Amino acid sequence: MKLLPFDFERLDLDNVLLTNIAGEAILLTSKEFEILCNEDYDWLPELSVNELAAKHFIANDDSLDLSINLLANKLRSRKDYLSGFTSLHMVVLTLRCNCMCSYCHASSKGGISDHAYDMDEFTARNTVNMIFKSPAPVIKIEFQGGEPTLNFDILKVIVLYAEELNTTACKELSFVICTNLLSLSDEQLDFLHKHKVDISTSCDGTKSMHDYCRKSLVSDSAYESFINNLEKCRNIYGRDNGPSALLTVTRNNLGRLREIIDHYRFLGFNNMFIRALNPYGYALDNKNNLDYSVDEFVKAYKDALAYIIDLNIKGIFFVESYAALLLQRILTPFSTGFVDLQSPSGAGILGCIYNFNGEVYPADEGRMLAARGDKTFLMGNVNNNSYEDIFHGKLIQKLVKNSCVECMPGCSYCAYKNYCGSDPIRYYVECNDIVGKRYSSGFCKKNKAIIKELLHYLIKKDSATMKVFWSWINRKPLEVCDDNK
């Protein structure tokens, strides 16, 4: 019997978590862990030996090559996002916005009628040309702002031109617009629906919570405008295919996540992405009024997660989308499309963003820094540079070389590294270094705490909770998953 490589962490005096390169996890008692390390396999319970072998922590001499090949296949699946290269292409149509959010990460600029920060048609077409040079078979174009509906004519140009190019490129092409839903005309909505543009929006909770940070410049209440246009979207798209929503957590709503979950359900949503406040844009300027510690966020998140799990067990299908992403990484060997949960970082590889002026950045956070005058992460410009200049340049090579958690200080021996990822831009903001410092990184501390909480649920092996988690991964209610068995 051979012992295969693994990482571990002592959860307490009695339990040790083991993980391997394929992301397989197992919990042993401290005594079992000592026996394993001494390779005294005869002293281990038969169930533990079988599980250790099944998950490739140990292997018989005659099956060693097979175990190594299986590990390699699982690792290859986990890194599959690298083979397609850049699939997600975010396009900033304008920095203008009809809402003034106190935590705006994008640092929206200009008045509603100030077109100085709009993308023009020349840049838009060059952007689409650049997008279609990606070797990825799957292409998603995501419209951002400011508020992208304020430059809707250019959105139409991009959609129609992309569809035209795709008649010969034959990509799996999709679109999504990230909008606050403050103003959306029937004509705009008809175009979006006709061209299958998905809608993503934001909701910070009840009317008072939503309006607290999001100040409408076109109506008395951002919430009321949001609700009116939400229903308009659902009437066109159908209730099951209508907008999805993201929650930004500030100090104002941190302690009221259960109330927000109930309100999301009241509004007809069956999922929620709980996003912590990030250190970009106006969130930095208003930090004293909005911010909280990582520990405070994790405590509130754990409580919200427990509440959502309980709702599902009671028969109410509702997904916490960030947990679902992490569970897919923990329970399956397949990669996820989330930039922050990749090694090397998905910045520039999995996704990138095109600013209104044609500048290209590896991630939205790089564009956010540029809006504050720091263009450290500028990759090039679609109007001046070639695809090779931008996507094979020195910046993206530097990001790749310095964002592989398998060889990064503080990550290489971490038991959670296969579920987490690297965020070099966030590290740069935190300590002016793209490699970062794990012992002080808020990104690391938050992710590790949430992953650890999910693993605690998995280790308990409660059948009801496991069914809930698999329903989230499959994005289907429990009864549907049961029917498909």
Secondary structure, DSSP 4 states (H G I P E B T S, - for coil): -EEPP-EEEE-SSSEEEEE-TT--EEEEEHHHHHHHHTT-GGGS-HHHHHHHHHTTSEE-GGGHHHHHHHHHHHHHHHTTHHHH---EEEEE-BS--SEEETT-TT---S-TT-GGGBPPHHHHHHHHHHHTTS--SEEEEEEESS-GGGGHHHHHHHHHHHHHHHHHH--EEEEEEE---S---HHHHHHHHHTTEEEEEE--SSHHHHHHHEEESSSS-HHHHHHHHHHHHHHHH-TTSS-EEEEEE-TTTGGGHHHHHHHHHHTT-SEEEEEE--SSTHHHHTHHHH---HHHHHHHHHHHHHHHHHHHHTT---EEHHHHHHHHHHHSS---S-GGG-SS--BTTTEEEE-TTSEEESSHHHHHHHHTT--TT--EETTT--HHHHHSSHHHHHHHHT--GGGSTTTTT-TTTTT----HHHHHHHHS-SS--GGG-HHHHHHHHHHHHHHHHHHHT-HHHHHHHHHHHHTS-HHHHHHT-
